[in-house]
Amino acid sequence: MDFFIKRPVKKTGIQFIDDNLTIITKSNTNVGKIISQEVASDFVKLNEKMSPTDILIKDNYLSIIGELVGKKVIGVETNQWIYQKDDVETLLTYGEQIINRLRNVSDLNTI
């Protein structure tokens, strides 16, 4: 897939992550310090249950919400409507694990 993507794709040097995720960023940060194998594994499991999903780490991403203007947003996003109870529970369970693991990484301030 990396061949078809026309945006800056980063590799971590961690085979499991590089084989299973496409990381798109303009940052020069070593993404291998941010995306752990545990995060990648949770993300792969989430994608097996609902796809497509993205992990987002963006500044000012939800600027239409006053409290988030100028803030970094860390989240899991999908472009499909999640309305069935099992799907909501799956997204919340895996999403919470992913976000909590990302939140514990000190390098998030440099992204």
N, CA, C and O of each residue as an XYZ file, in Angstrom:
444
protein
N       0.815     -1.201      0.000
C       0.000      0.000      0.000
C       0.856      1.262      0.000
O       0.472      2.268     -0.596
N       2.006      1.221      0.658
C       2.835      2.420      0.766
C       3.170      3.010     -0.593
O       3.332      4.225     -0.714
N       3.274      2.179     -1.609
C       3.603      2.636     -2.951
C       2.537      3.569     -3.502
O       2.862      4.510     -4.226
N       1.263      3.328     -3.175
C       0.154      4.104     -3.732
C      -0.135      5.382     -2.957
O      -0.807      6.278     -3.469
N       0.356      5.473     -1.752
C       0.076      6.648     -0.913
C       1.038      7.758     -1.293
O       2.252      7.557     -1.339
N       0.492      8.913     -1.560
C       1.309     10.037     -2.018
C       1.617     11.025     -0.893
O       1.948     12.183     -1.149
N       1.506     10.565      0.346
C       1.824     11.410      1.487
C       3.052     10.833      2.196
O       3.431      9.690      1.945
N       3.675     11.623      3.084
C       4.908     11.147      3.734
C       4.666      9.954      4.668
O       4.093     10.111      5.746
N       5.103      8.770      4.249
C       4.948      7.542      5.025
C       6.229      7.320      5.822
O       7.332      7.447      5.290
N       6.071      6.987      7.103
C       7.222      6.752      7.982
C       7.306      5.286      8.356
O       6.286      4.607      8.481
N       8.491      4.812      8.528
C       8.754      3.466      9.022
C       9.336      3.586     10.429
O      10.006      4.564     10.761
N       9.064      2.571     11.244
C       9.532      2.592     12.634
C      10.796      1.783     12.825
O      11.537      2.007     13.782
N      11.053      0.841     11.925
C      12.157     -0.080     12.126
C      11.735     -1.293     12.953
O      12.545     -2.185     13.210
N      10.472     -1.327     13.368
C       9.912     -2.460     14.109
C       9.062     -3.242     13.108
O       8.039     -2.742     12.640
N       9.478     -4.456     12.781
C       8.876     -5.195     11.672
C       7.370     -5.366     11.809
O       6.645     -5.157     10.837
N       6.873     -5.741     12.995
C       5.430     -5.953     13.168
C       4.652     -4.683     12.827
O       3.626     -4.737     12.149
N       5.146     -3.549     13.299
C       4.461     -2.275     13.048
C       4.543     -1.919     11.569
O       3.533     -1.574     10.955
N       5.730     -1.999     11.001
C       5.913     -1.633      9.594
C       5.149     -2.559      8.650
O       4.724     -2.132      7.576
N       4.971     -3.816      9.038
C       4.224     -4.765      8.207
C       2.716     -4.564      8.298
O       1.994     -4.907      7.362
N       2.229     -4.015      9.403
C       0.789     -3.966      9.644
C       0.164     -2.575      9.627
O      -1.055     -2.454      9.505
N       0.970     -1.527      9.747
C       0.432     -0.171      9.783
C       1.071      0.684      8.705
O       2.227      0.481      8.336
N       0.307      1.640      8.207
C       0.842      2.687      7.350
C       0.810      3.957      8.173
O      -0.265      4.436      8.535
N       1.960      4.502      8.468
C       2.063      5.697      9.306
C       2.347      6.878      8.398
O       3.358      6.918      7.696
N       1.429      7.846      8.425
C       1.550      9.039      7.595
C       1.759     10.226      8.518
O       0.917     10.517      9.367
N       2.880     10.909      8.351
C       3.179     12.066      9.180
C       4.175     12.972      8.477
O       4.992     12.524      7.672
N       4.090     14.249      8.795
C       5.069     15.215      8.323
C       6.140     15.458      9.383
O       7.131     16.143      9.127
N       5.937     14.898     10.564
C       6.846     15.092     11.682
C       8.160     14.352     11.475
O       8.202     13.309     10.822
N       9.216     14.892     12.028
C      10.515     14.237     11.989
C      10.738     13.349     13.210
O      11.801     12.744     13.351
N       9.745     13.268     14.090
C       9.845     12.458     15.291
C       9.987     10.984     14.932
O       9.367     10.512     13.979
N      10.796     10.262     15.686
C      10.930      8.818     15.504
C       9.627      8.167     15.945
O       9.382      8.018     17.142
N       8.798      7.783     14.995
C       7.478      7.235     15.321
C       7.569      5.901     16.042
O       6.593      5.468     16.654
N       8.708      5.248     15.985
C       8.906      4.005     16.723
C       8.878      4.221     18.226
O       8.647      3.278     18.982
N       9.111      5.454     18.671
C       9.024      5.781     20.095
C       7.588      6.069     20.510
O       7.283      6.073     21.702
N       6.713      6.308     19.562
C       5.331      6.685     19.853
C       4.378      5.508     19.652
O       3.506      5.258     20.483
N       4.549      4.800     18.560
C       3.682      3.664     18.240
C       4.393      2.395     18.706
O       5.337      1.931     18.067
N       3.937      1.850     19.810
C       4.539      0.622     20.332
C       3.907     -0.587     19.651
O       2.890     -0.466     18.967
N       4.513     -1.742     19.844
C       3.953     -2.960     19.294
C       2.595     -3.249     19.925
O       1.722     -3.812     19.264
N       2.397     -2.872     21.200
C       1.104     -3.072     21.858
C       0.030     -2.215     21.208
O      -1.086     -2.684     20.985
N       0.355     -0.962     20.900
C      -0.596     -0.079     20.216
C      -0.923     -0.658     18.843
O      -2.088     -0.719     18.451
N       0.101     -1.080     18.120
C      -0.118     -1.649     16.787
C      -0.977     -2.905     16.857
O      -1.860     -3.101     16.022
N      -0.727     -3.753     17.842
C      -1.499     -4.981     17.993
C      -2.966     -4.677     18.295
O      -3.861     -5.284     17.707
N      -3.214     -3.734     19.214
C      -4.598     -3.329     19.507
C      -5.274     -2.754     18.270
O      -6.445     -3.028     18.007
N      -4.531     -1.959     17.517
C      -5.085     -1.340     16.317
C      -5.433     -2.395     15.261
O      -6.479     -2.308     14.618
N      -4.568     -3.379     15.086
C      -4.833     -4.465     14.131
C      -6.089     -5.223     14.558
O      -6.932     -5.545     13.720
N      -6.220     -5.512     15.859
C      -7.412     -6.212     16.366
C      -8.680     -5.392     16.118
O      -9.712     -5.934     15.723
N      -8.590     -4.082     16.354
C      -9.728     -3.202     16.094
C     -10.093     -3.234     14.616
O     -11.271     -3.324     14.270
N      -9.101     -3.161     13.749
C      -9.353     -3.173     12.308
C      -9.921     -4.490     11.815
O     -10.591     -4.519     10.783
N      -9.672     -5.570     12.521
C     -10.272     -6.853     12.149
C     -11.772     -6.838     12.428
O     -12.531     -7.564     11.787
N     -12.201     -6.016     13.381
C     -13.614     -5.954     13.760
C     -14.352     -4.833     13.044
O     -15.538     -4.968     12.744
N     -13.673     -3.735     12.767
C     -14.282     -2.622     12.025
C     -13.182     -1.892     11.271
O     -12.110     -1.612     11.809
N     -13.470     -1.598     10.038
C     -12.473     -0.969      9.204
C     -13.172     -0.051      8.218
O     -14.286     -0.371      7.803
N     -12.612      1.025      7.835
C     -11.290      1.523      8.166
C     -11.303      2.359      9.447
O     -12.300      3.002      9.777
N     -10.199      2.334     10.143
C     -10.005      3.185     11.315
C      -8.638      3.838     11.217
O      -7.736      3.335     10.547
N      -8.503      4.962     11.894
C      -7.247      5.711     11.929
C      -6.921      6.068     13.364
O      -7.817      6.297     14.175
N      -5.638      6.113     13.674
C      -5.173      6.711     14.921
C      -4.763      8.132     14.564
O      -4.001      8.352     13.622
N      -5.272      9.087     15.319
C      -4.959     10.489     15.058
C      -4.166     11.083     16.214
O      -4.489     10.854     17.379
N      -3.148     11.831     15.893
C      -2.449     12.679     16.848
C      -2.225     13.984     16.098
O      -1.275     14.124     15.328
N      -3.125     14.941     16.343
C      -3.088     16.182     15.557
C      -3.318     17.390     16.449
O      -4.082     17.340     17.412
N      -2.646     18.466     16.107
C      -2.878     19.744     16.770
C      -4.092     20.415     16.158
O      -4.275     20.405     14.941
N      -4.926     21.002     17.020
C      -6.046     21.825     16.577
C      -6.979     21.093     15.612
O      -7.547     21.717     14.716
N      -7.143     19.791     15.780
C      -7.930     18.973     14.856
C      -9.425     19.263     14.953
O     -10.125     19.262     13.940
N      -9.914     19.509     16.154
C     -11.341     19.768     16.364
C     -11.546     21.215     16.814
O     -12.107     21.471     17.879
N     -11.092     22.136     16.003
C     -11.139     23.549     16.381
C     -12.557     24.108     16.455
O     -12.749     25.222     16.942
N     -13.548     23.364     15.987
C     -14.937     23.828     16.111
C     -15.452     23.667     17.542
O     -16.507     24.198     17.888
N     -14.707     22.933     18.372
C     -15.048     22.777     19.782
C     -14.133     23.704     20.571
O     -12.919     23.503     20.619
N     -14.720     24.710     21.183
C     -13.955     25.759     21.848
C     -12.883     25.270     22.795
O     -11.778     25.813     22.809
N     -13.187     24.252     23.591
C     -12.223     23.749     24.573
C     -11.011     23.081     23.927
O      -9.987     22.892     24.583
N     -11.119     22.724     22.651
C     -10.029     22.015     21.982
C      -9.221     22.894     21.036
O      -8.284     22.414     20.398
N      -9.571     24.174     20.938
C      -8.818     25.081     20.064
C      -7.375     25.143     20.556
O      -7.115     25.428     21.725
N      -6.450     24.873     19.651
C      -5.031     24.929     19.976
C      -4.521     23.732     20.751
O      -3.360     23.715     21.158
N      -5.355     22.738     20.964
C      -4.954     21.557     21.743
C      -4.599     20.395     20.815
O      -5.048     20.329     19.671
N      -3.780     19.480     21.344
C      -3.452     18.259     20.627
C      -4.576     17.255     20.858
O      -5.003     17.059     21.995
N      -5.051     16.628     19.808
C      -6.109     15.625     19.883
C      -5.481     14.264     19.618
O      -4.774     14.072     18.629
N      -5.750     13.325     20.516
C      -5.316     11.949     20.360
C      -6.591     11.118     20.278
O      -7.414     11.165     21.192
N      -6.765     10.370     19.213
C      -8.015      9.631     19.089
C      -7.959      8.507     18.086
O      -6.976      8.319     17.370
N      -9.045      7.770     18.060
C      -9.259      6.711     17.084
C     -10.503      7.110     16.310
O     -11.541      7.414     16.898
N     -10.393      7.107     14.996
C     -11.468      7.622     14.152
C     -11.844      6.568     13.116
O     -10.993      5.827     12.622
N     -13.128      6.517     12.800
C     -13.611      5.678     11.715
C     -14.551      6.511     10.857
O     -15.156      7.468     11.341
N     -14.672      6.154      9.599
C     -15.564      6.920      8.732
C     -16.906      6.219      8.541
O     -17.652      6.541      7.616
N     -17.212      5.266      9.411
C     -18.515      4.611      9.343
C     -19.316      4.935     10.602
O     -18.753      5.256     11.648
N     -20.621      4.844     10.481
C     -21.491      5.090     11.625
C     -21.411      3.898     12.562
O     -21.577      2.753     12.141
N     -21.160      4.167     13.817
C     -21.088      3.122     14.839
C     -22.351      3.255     15.681
O     -22.500      4.223     16.427
N     -23.260      2.290     15.566
C     -24.527      2.402     16.288
C     -24.949      1.096     16.958
O     -25.765      1.121     17.879
N     -24.424     -0.027     16.526
C     -24.775     -1.281     17.181
C     -23.960     -1.424     18.464
O     -22.782     -1.068     18.504
N     -24.590     -1.944     19.500
C     -23.978     -2.020     20.821
C     -22.608     -2.713     20.774
O     -21.653     -2.219     21.373
N     -22.500     -3.828     20.085
C     -21.225     -4.551     20.011
C     -20.137     -3.704     19.355
O     -18.990     -3.715     19.802
N     -20.491     -2.969     18.295
C     -19.515     -2.110     17.619
C     -19.073     -0.959     18.519
O     -17.890     -0.621     18.557
N     -20.012     -0.359     19.238
C     -19.678      0.732     20.165
C     -18.731      0.217     21.247
O     -17.729      0.859     21.561
N     -19.055     -0.942     21.814
C     -18.207     -1.518     22.861
C     -16.814     -1.862     22.332
O     -15.819     -1.636     23.020
N     -16.736     -2.403     21.125
C     -15.442     -2.723     20.519
C     -14.609     -1.469     20.325
O     -13.434     -1.443     20.689
N     -15.211     -0.416     19.750
C     -14.485      0.826     19.525
C     -14.030      1.442     20.835
O     -12.896      1.910     20.935
N     -14.891      1.450     21.834
C     -14.518      2.026     23.128
C     -13.419      1.221     23.823
O     -12.497      1.796     24.401
N     -13.516     -0.096     23.767
C     -12.520     -0.942     24.434
C     -11.147     -0.788     23.802
O     -10.178     -0.463     24.489
N     -11.057     -1.021     22.498
C      -9.759     -0.921     21.830
C      -9.292      0.528     21.737
O      -8.104      0.813     21.897
N     -10.221      1.439     21.481
C      -9.858      2.850     21.401
C      -9.271      3.359     22.698
O      -8.277      4.086     22.686
N      -9.875      2.985     23.827
C      -9.358      3.412     25.125
C      -7.956      2.865     25.372
O      -7.084      3.588     25.854
N      -7.738      1.604     25.049
C      -6.409      1.010     25.226
C      -5.374      1.739     24.375
O      -4.286      2.062     24.854
N      -5.710      1.994     23.132
C      -4.780      2.661     22.220
C      -4.474      4.069     22.714
O      -3.310      4.459     22.794
N      -5.507      4.829     23.043
C      -5.316      6.217     23.480
C      -4.528      6.274     24.783
O      -3.627      7.103     24.915
N      -4.841      5.419     25.742
C      -4.108      5.425     27.006
C      -2.641      5.082     26.808
O      -1.775      5.673     27.454
N      -2.349      4.136     25.925
C      -0.952      3.790     25.660
C      -0.236      4.927     24.945
O       0.939      5.181     25.210
N      -0.923      5.608     24.048
C      -0.307      6.754     23.367
C      -0.107      7.917     24.327
O       0.903      8.617     24.255
N      -1.066      8.127     25.230
C      -0.981      9.227     26.179
C       0.206      9.095     27.116
O       0.704     10.093     27.637
N       0.663      7.869     27.332
C       1.779      7.633     28.237
C       3.137      7.851     27.582
O       4.171      7.718     28.236
N       3.140      8.179     26.318
C       4.407      8.390     25.610
C       4.792      9.861     25.723
O       4.020     10.744     25.347
N       5.981     10.116     26.238
C       6.412     11.493     26.466
C       6.666     12.267     25.180
O       6.582     13.495     25.187
N       6.973     11.590     24.077
C       7.299     12.279     22.832
C       6.094     12.886     22.125
O       6.262     13.540     21.096
N       4.878     12.688     22.647
C       3.705     13.228     21.968
C       3.752     14.745     21.865
O       3.140     15.317     20.963
N       4.457     15.401     22.762
C       4.542     16.860     22.699
C       5.376     17.339     21.514
O       5.295     18.508     21.137
N       6.173     16.455     20.927
C       7.043     16.867     19.832
C       6.456     16.566     18.465
O       7.074     16.876     17.446
N       5.275     15.968     18.426
C       4.676     15.616     17.128
C       4.053     16.837     16.504
O       3.495     16.754     15.410
